[in-house]
Amino acid sequence: MFSKKKLAALITSGLLACSVFAGCGGENGGGSAGSGDEIVVGSNFELTGNHAQYGSNAAKGFKLAVKEINDAGGIDGKKIKVVDADSKSEAAESVNAATKLISDDKVVALVGPAVTANVIAESQVAADNKVSVIAPAATNPDVTVENGTLKEYIFRSCFIDPQQSEVMAAFAAKDLSAKTAVLYLDSSSDYSKSLGRIFKEKFESLGGKVVMEEAFLAKDQDFKAALTKIQTANADVIFVPAYYEEVGKIVKQARELGINAIILGTDGWDDSKVVEIAGKDALNNTFFCTHYFEGDEDVQGFLKAYKDEYKEDPNVFAALGYDAGKMLIDAISRSKGDMSKIRENIENIKDLKVGTGVITMDAKTHNPIKGIVVIENKDGSRSLKTKIAPQQ
């Protein structure tokens, strides 16, 4: 969510403050948190601030996975204890929270935060202390591989921006026979800008043309000025890679202006509230890609368990938090009491059943190899348009 220069400035003081703890825990906290009657893990999510909706839902999914294993007797007779910290939707606070969890609470691993900038911020603290992190929803490639260098202790349970942008660009060009596109991006979001850039590259490589690019800011309410300009482009598709709060308003206002073009999106659309905001009719002729389709047999167990626990349907952040929890539990279970094995075991995950399907970890990138689906919105309901199998 921040530029790299701004991010560096934000976290410098946090890194200096926490440097005294570097190496204090040894590999994965030295295993001390796993030597008693409990195995202590950290939950570092955005519980307050601008991204609280994403972080709190991911945390709920993660805790459901932990509850399930604890209800089943734990791991080798030990229950998993989750210690919460609030990154407050800020990069510097993510560093502070990770430092506390590692140095004070002696966690053996961390799950979270939800958004890219906050995960990148904590990654150095985790590496210095050899504590593994699983990021549920941070889709920017730099989270796990930056400037060609693999971050040894950072993993994720979501697919990355290039994968979903390339899928939607190919869907536009091949399935929809689109020749022209407009990009409408959140200029305050690295997520949105990265997705837009990759969509343009792929779409134009397939013979299409991006004829206009417009921008908005997160939390904007009135999009009609930009949409009026977009209307003049008369493009076949409009690509809006953003989160559902703004997406719902953009789609609603676009239809009010008489824009009937196909509108495309990515996993940030994946929340039932988008229907409430946009309206059922306005969402017709829109498509987005995401991590699972609720009609798939493979995801029914997770959907039921989540609804039973929280009395509501999960969104994509909750599903990815649950996946991260299942990955961590699997790695701890295979460690046989040796917490120094967690990193290696996450790296070697293969054909693991999680909430959204099946995951295999790519050891070279620390990205999961998993399927992706394209969903169509129609009359307030969602249907599966196409399903792309995992690319080994």
Secondary structure, DSSP 8 states (H G I E B T S, - for coil): ---HHHHHHHHHHHHHHHGGGTTSS-GGGGGGGGSSSEEEEEEEE--SSTTHHHHHHHHHHHHHHHHHHHHTT-BTTBEEEEEEEE-TT-HHHHHHHHHHHHHTS--SEEE--SSHHHHHHHHHHHHHTT-EEEESS---GGGTEETTEE-TTEEESS--HHHHHHHHHHIIIIIS---EEEEEEETT-HHHHHHHHHHHHHHHHTT-EEEEEEEE-TT----HHHHHHHHHH--SEEE--S-HHHHHHHHHHHHHTT--SEEEE-GGG-STHHHHHH-TTTTTTEEEEES--TTSGGGHHHHHHHHHHHSS---HHHHHHHHHHHHHHHHHHTTTT-GGGHHHHHHT--SEEETTEEEEEETTTTEEE--EEEEEEETTEEEEEEEE----
